[in-house]
Amino acid sequence: MPRSRSHRKLSSPCSPKAVHKVISRFSLEKKQLVRSIDFGGLLELPLHRKVGHRFSLWLLTKVVRDAAGASASQPAAVGKVAGIPFYPQDVSKVFGVPSGGRPVPKKDQVQGLVSDEAKATVRGALSLEEGDDSRLRILHAAKHVLKKKFRRGMAEKDRAAFKIAFVVFVVGNLLAPRATDSVSLDYFMALRRPDEIQTYDWSEYVIRVILDSVCQVQAAFAQGRPVENLFGCIIGPVWLQIFYLDNLDFGREKNLLHDHTPRSKAYDYDTIKKLAEADRARSRDGGLRSFGKKLAREASDVCYERSIARCGNHVNGVVVGSADGGEQGGHSDDIVFTDGRAFNQKILCEVCGDVGEEELVMFCACGATVHQYCSDPVVLDATLVEWSCDECQAKQDNAAADKLLEEVLNRKRPSHYLTDSSTRNQSSTKITVATNGISKKAYVRKGDQEEHFA
């Protein structure tokens, strides 16, 4: 592989840090909208101060397309990174984005598939003028929609615009950003109807863009051209980083258990940096910093599709169902893991992660489950309480506080506030309303006809 002096100036058009900064400040209502389109895994995205570009570039040179054929019980992998096969479903396991469903329109079909209706829908949601296709302008407009505050709740139009803006923001900044200034429109058709966003296979779309990046990077190396920009998507490298490291054997004490998803939750910047350094090789590969020191873990010890498709679905010694839906190796399909939750005959406690003790499990209206002895405080008799998870409890508390504020606003002002015009310009009186531990401050301007609460 030719040596290139330009590798020291690697850059990328995407910023996981910017995405984390926006998502981490979402209200409960906004988080629920993200979950409604099955992008909830991104809500747990840890902070990445920066991305190891040299590690990413090495990984892109180690990706090959898998030409193996598929069968009913063993679907073909779309590619391999350093010999480890990967599937579109593995993107969902790492980042918690939709997998399966209709394919997102391909780039070479844009001219025939991206309709004026789709473009108008996206521009309308972002309040953009026709023809404004600047990448920075579109991403800035999407960010503005996501950061907008709604004190009295979001209307249906606001919710639809938020869903579109969220997908545009994470695709443009995280899932599939382009190196050029113009935003690729190949996914706009999937945004025409906001309530159907989750019906598209966004995991396959991410893999497709990754493979496009691989082709361009490897072609540049083959022709001796410098590689200065990790075009395509940085989530390709970031996804490859997490997927690759999560499949390596660092020793029993250092290997992370594959007992929950999204896997990205366990891989912040410091963790990736430490594990990548442990995998770093002393030799250099074609002028590149080289990795690949560690061996891959057994397929039966990981939660990825290569385990489910080829090893009877044993993850950390736990059966998670067989590929053909029947019994395999003397184990039955009584536990099926989907996005970290156990279904069928067993129930997974979201605090301790254990299954069993169903008679001691409490259920929230949203579907969350917890053992009585895992709740805080501990519940001795579940028949005496109606348990709610933290998010649902916060919603109930906020609703109670809003109701009390509304009652205060509708209350008549004492007559002495309006008796003397000289008192109408006096300073404000602060009122504190407290409900269930939540306090909200209100300011009453003496002499005003209306009270203002903030």
Secondary structure, DSSP 8 states (H G I E B T S, - for coil): ----GGGGG-B-S--HHHHHHHHTT--HHHHHHHHHTT-GGGGG----S---HHHHHHHHHTEEE------SSS---SEEETTEEE-HHHHHHHH----SSEE---GGGHHHH--HHHHHHHHHHHT--TT--BHHHHHHHHHHHHH---TT---HHHHHHHHHHHHHHHIIIIIS--SSSB---TTGGGGSSGGGGGGEEHHHHHHHHHHHHHHHHHHHHHTT----B--S-THHHHHHHHHHHHTB---TTTS----SS-GGGG--HHHHHHHHHHHEEEEEETTEEEE--S-B--GGGS-SHHHHHHSTTEETTEE---TTSS-BTTB-S-EEEETTEEEET--B-TTT--B--GGGEEE-TTS-EEEGGGSSS--S-GGG-----HHHHHHHHHHHHHHHHHHHHHS---GGGGS-GGGTTS--EEEEEEETTEEEEEEE-TT-SS-EE-
